[in-house]
């Protein structure tokens, strides 16, 4: 999730200015002063993206696959019950934080075989007189993927413990006294194994900031939300066509979610396969190569279940211990896919890893996250900071800072980048009445495929500037005319005006 072109330095500078003015006006109030200092600091920090979803949705596995390293424990230990922040650091370290600010270094253990990391929370040496309860963990790791993005792994929203589930809710949608705090995340990747009422309720709560029509939403939720059909290979029971089945499910989920405006995109991902592909070992490639020589019917019979595949009495040219490792790391779908690719002509481990990565869906997810989050990092961070600023000003009235609130509300309601992000989540709702071709063009114009001018205009990267200008001018005229159509309802008219403003903004970026 790299930062790319199309950022919004203007809105970040304006947010800094307003926060600075508020800090000066509230200099004698310790609590709002501290919260405003956090607001200002957030604008200069990496984008914060939270991974959320129901219990055992595969959040930690997806995190490992996105980072490309084994840094998140995936077993059901105590550390999966607390919020864990993954930040860039020059050397690996894990720190436990208590609610009162106390800290303790965490011992990290690496299991043997296929077992990944474990964070030992049983014997913590707190820098305080008495033991504390862990509030959250912070992991610093020298991973390139964390340089511009801090990833937050959250406990399952459907945990049997209400307190555990509430930790995620407090981070993403703080309420009551906490609601004036800076939102914990700027954007959310929500993992779904199925779509049920609990998922919809949670997404509605998170999405209040995205779908709000007023300047400040009732709940200070993140502005960007992308859905992931996680553990996608399991939807097809590990069959070779599992991701096709998952894509059908994702399409259905997307249709249902897009009609409510809760997600900007829904992508199927086999996280286990993605991580295994990123860390494919030569020994594993050799095992797949050997299995590719087994007659199809014999191998299919052995792959009826993971237990059967690893049984010593099943005659295969790979030792049972290695077969068990393959089943645990790749799953049955991954084994079938790897063997099939080798039979189709893949001849080395690097090519196999690349092919498996592509088929896992993680590359598509990375692309969507770059477009929706990475290229809009400044806008997402500014929205979080301005939302918190508005709530601080509302909670602490009676100072010169009161005069700042109308400007803050205006920015939250009218900043065009915010409007684009809100609209991206609602393009396929029943509210918008546009033909499919116009809907696709609108999606592109407001940055759904990327924020670079040529991407917004649907042109090649090397298109002449004169062609880009002509296309932008035509788009401005078309969408302003559509907005004025006498039969257009209010929402459709507003969406068309947003597209026209996007085209005007694109035109202003073109030299000449």
N, C-alpha and C positions, 0 to 999 in steps of 0.2 A: 504494500500500500504506500507507494511513493507519492511525494508531492510533485505535482506537475504544473503545466501552464494553466492559466485561467484562474489563478488564486485571486483573492480579494483584499489586497493590502489596504485599500481605502477603508473598508469596514473595520479592519483590525485597528488601524490608527484611530478611527473615530471611537471605537470601544475603549481603547487605552485612554483617550482624552476624557471621555465621560467618567470612567472609573477613577482617573486621577482627580477630577473635580469633586467627585463624591467622597473620595478619601480625605481631601482637604476640608470639606464641609463637615465631615463626621470624625474629625481627628481626635476628639475627646471621648468617643464612644468605642471602648475596646473591642466588643464583639463584632459590630459591623465593620470596624477598621480591619480586623483580621480576615473577615470574609472577603472584603474588597481587595485586600492584598492577594488572596488566593485567586480571585478573578483575574487580576492583572497578570499574575504569574502563569496562569493557564494559557493565556494568549501566546506566550513565548515557548510553551512546552510542546512536545509531540502530540498529535491527535490521539484521543483516547477512544478505543473501540472495545465494547464489551461483547463477550460471547455469552449468550443466555439461552435458556431452553429448559425443557423438563428433565427430570432425573434420568441419567444414563442416555442422554441424547447424543453423546459423543463430543462434548465441548473440548475436553482436554486433548482428545485424539486429533480433532480438527486444528486446534492450536499448534500441536506438534507438526502437523502437515503444512500449515501456513508458514511456520518459521523454518521448517526443514531440518529441525534438530529435536532430539528427545529431551525437552526441558520441562514438560508438564506431567506430573504423575497421573496415570490413568486408572489406577486401581482404586477401589472404594475405601480410601483411608480418610482420616480426619481432615487432611488438607483439602479434600474435595468438598468439604462442608463449609469452608470459609472463602471469602473473596480473595483472589490472588492476582496481584499486579505483576505483569511481565514488562520490564523496561530494559533499555539498552544499558550495558555496563561493560567496562573494559575487562573486568574479571568476573567470573561467576560468583554469585553470592545469594543467599536466601535469608531474609530477616523477618521475624515475627513481630507484629506490632499489637500492643494492647490498646484498649480504648482510651486510657489515660496518658498515652504517649510513651509508655515504657517499651523497650525493645529487647530482642534476644536473637542471637545468631542461631540459625537452624542447621543441623547436621544433615547433609545430603548423602543418601546411600544409593548406589547403583546395583540393582539386582543382577543375578547371573542369567545366562541364556537370553530369552526374549524379554525379560522383565526390565522395565525402564527405571526411572528415578523414583525414590521414595524420600519424602521430607519427614524427618523424625521430630515429631512435636511432643514426644513423651518426656524428654529431659531438656527443658529449655533453661538456660542461665540468663534470667532477666537482669537488666541493669537497674533493679529496684529491689527493695527488701523482701517482698513476698511474691509468690507465684501469681501470675495473671492469666486471665482467659484471652486466647488469641482473638483479636478483632479482624485482622487481615494479614496476609503475607505479601512481601515484596521480593520479587526475583529479578536480579540484574544479570544479564547474560550478553556476551559479545556476539549477537546474531544480527546480521544486516537488516533483516526484516523488522527489527525493533528500533532501528535508528530514527525513523520518522513516525512510528506508530507504537503507542503503548497498548498492549492487549490485556484485557481484564477478564479472567476466567471466573465465572460466578457459579454458586451452588444451584442445584436443580430447583426450578420454580415449583415442582410438584413433590418436593421432599416430604417424607412422613413427619418430619419435625417442622412445625410452623415457624419457629425461630430461624431455622436454616433457610427456608424459602424467603423469609422476610429480609434476610441479608441482601438478596438480589434486588428485591423491591426497593429497599432503602437506597441502594446505590443508584438505581435507574430512575425511580419516581419517588423521591422523598416527600413525606407528608408531614403535616402538623408543624412542630417547631423546626424540624429539619428542612422543611420545604423552601426555606430562604437560602439554603446552601447552594453552592455551585453544583450542577448536575455531575454525577460521578463519571459519566461517559458522554462523549460527543456524538457517538453513533453506536448502533447495535446490530450484531449478527445474531438472529434468532433461529435456533435449531429446532426442527420439527421432525418427529418420527411418524406422527399422524397429526391430523388437525382436529382438536377437540375443543370443547367450550373453555377449558382452562387456558389453552393457548390463546384463543381469541380474546378472552378477558384481559390477559396480561398484555397482549399487543395493543389492545384498545387503550389501556392505561399508559403504556409507553408512548403510543402514537398520538396522545393528546397534543403534544407540542408540534407534531407534524400536520395534524388536521385542523388545528385551531384557526379560526377565522379572525380572531382579534389579535391585538399586539402581544398579549401575554396569555399563554394557555393556563388552564386551571392546574395542570400538573406540569412541572418543569422537566419534561422528558426530552431525550435526544431528538434531533431533527431527522437523522438518517436511520432507516431501518431496512435491512436486507434479510430475507428468509432463506434458510438452507434446509432442504430435505436431507437430513443427515442419515448416516449408515445406509446409504442408498442401495448398496449391494445386497442388503438383507431383505429389501422389498421383494426381490425376485428369488428369494431363498437360495442365493448364491449362484443362480444359473448364469450362463454366459450372457444372456439378454437382460440381466438384472438392471443395468442402468437405463435400458429402454423402458422397463417397467417403472423405474424411479422417475424418469422424465415425464411419463404419463401422469404419475402421481403429482409431481411438481407442477405440471400444467394445470391439474385440477386444483391444487392448493393455491396456485397463483391466481387462477380465475376467481376463487372464493375470496382470497385476501384482497385482490385488486379491486373487487367490487366494494370493499369496505374502506379501501385506501390505507390499509395497515402496513403494507410492505411496498418498497419500490421495485423489488425483483425477488424471484424465488428460484434457487438453483439447486439441483440434486448433486450431492457430493458423497463419494465413498471415502471417508476420511482415513479409515484403516489402510486402504490400498494406497492412498496418496502418500501417507507417511512411510509405508513400507517401500514404495517406489523411490522416495527421496533418499532412503538409506539402504538401498539394495546392495547386497554383498556378493562378491564373486562366487562364493560357495553356494549361495542360493541360486544364482544364475545357472551354475553347473548342474544343480539338482533339477531345475526346470528343464534344462536341455536333456537330461537323462529321462525325465518323465515324458517328454515329447516323443520319445522313441517307443513308448508303451502303446500297444494297440488301443484304439479309441474306446472300444467296449470295456476292456479291462480297467482302464483308468477311470471311466465313468462310474463303474461299479464301486471302485475304491473311494470315489469322491461323493458317495451318497451321504456321508456325514464326516465331520472332522475326527470323531473318535475312530471310525472305521479306517480312515485314511492313515492314521498313525499306528494302527494295530501291528504288532510284530509278525502276526501270522498272515498278513496280506503281503504277497510277493511283489515288491516293487524295487527298482534299481536305486533306491535312496534309503538310507538307514532310518529306522522308525523315529529316532530322536530328532533328526533333521526334518522329517515329515511333520512332526508335531510343531516344530518351530515355524515351518512354512504356514501351517494352518492357523497358528496364533497370530503371525505377523501379517499374512496376506488374506486370510479367510478363503473359503472355498471359491468364491468368485474370482479373487485375485489369482489363485492357482490355475483355475481354468483359463483365465485370460492370458496369463503368462505363457502357459503351454501352447495355447492356440496361436499366439503371436510368433513363437519360435517355429511352430509348424508352418506358419505363413512366410517365414523367411528372415526373421530377426536373428542376427548372428553375434551380438555382443551385449554385454550387460548395460552399457550406457544407452544404447538404442532401446533396449527393453525397458529401462527405467523411464525414459522419456515417453514411450508409448503408454506405459501403465499410468504415468502421471496425467497424461492427456485424457485417458479414459476414466480416470477417477473423478473428473469434474472440477478438481481444485484449480486448474489453470483458468477455467471459465469464471470460477468464483473470484480468483485474484483479479481478473480483468474487471469484473463488476465492482469489486471493492475499490479498485483504482479509480474507476469512472465516478462512482457515487460518493466515495469518501476521500480518497487520496487527492484527487484533483480539486476537491472542494474543502480541503482541510481548514483553511482560514475561515471560510464561511461557517463551518460547523462549530469551530471553537468560538468564534465571535457570537454565534447564537447562544451557546451555553453561557458565556460570560454576560451577555446582555440580559438574558433571562434571569440569571441570578442577581444582577444589578437592579433590575426592576423590582424584584422581590425584597431586596434589602431596603431600597428606597421606600417601598410601601410599608415595610415592617417598622421602619424607624423614621416617622415623619417629624416635622417641626424644625427642620434646619434649612439652610440655604440649598441643600441637595434636592429639596422638593422640586425646584425649578427644572431639574434635569429629567424628571420622570416623563413628561410629554415627549421629549426628544427620543428617549429610549423606547417608549411604546411605538412611536412612529417608525423607528428603525426596524423593530421586530415585525411590524405589520407590512412595511413597504420596501425593505431591501430586496432588490430583485432576485439575488441569489437564493434568499430564503423562499421566495415565492416559487422559484423553479423547483427547489427540493420538495416543497409541499405538493406541487402539482405532479411531480414524477410519481408520487405514491398514489395519485388519484386518477391517473389517465384512463384506467379501464373501469372506473366506477360507472354505475348506471346514470350518474348525473351528467356525464359528458356525451353529447350527441353529435358525433362526427363520423364520417366514413372512414374505413380502415386505412386508406392511403393517407388521408389528412392526419389521422391519429399518429401514424408512423412518422410523418414529417414533423408534427408538433413535438413528439418525443425526442427526435433528433435535434430540433432547434433549441430546446430548453436544456440540452446537454446530456440527454439520456445515453448517448453513444460516446461521449467525451466532450470536453469544453473547448478544444481547439477550434478556430473558425472553420477550417475545411471540414471537420467532422460535423459541426452543427449544420453546415450547408450541404452536406452529402456529396462533397467533391473530393477528388484525389488530393493527396498531400502536395503534389506539385502543380496544382491548378493555378493558372495565371491570376494575378491580383485583380485584373479587370474582370475576369470571369467571376471571382469571388464577390467583388463589389456588386456586379449586376445581379447575382443570385441573391445577395443580402437585400438589395433594394426591392427586388421582386417579392421576397418573403415579407418584408415590412408592409408593402402595399396589400398583398394577399390577406395577411392575417388581421390587419386593421379593418379591411373590408368585411372579413368574416365576423369580426367582433361587432360591427354595426348592423349585421343582418337583422331585419325586423323580427324574424322567427327564432332567433337565438335566445335561449334562456340565459339567466344571469351568470350561472356557473360557466357555461360554454363561452359566453362573451368574455368573461374574465380570463379564461384559459387562452382564448385567442389573443387577447391583449398582452398576456404574458409572453406568448410566442412572438408577437410583434416587437415587444421590448427586447427580447433575446436577439432577434434579428438586428435591431438597431444597435445593441451593444456590440454584436459581432462586427457590424459595419464600422463602428468607431475604432475597432482594433486594427482595421486594415489600413496600411499606409497609403498615402496619395489622395 
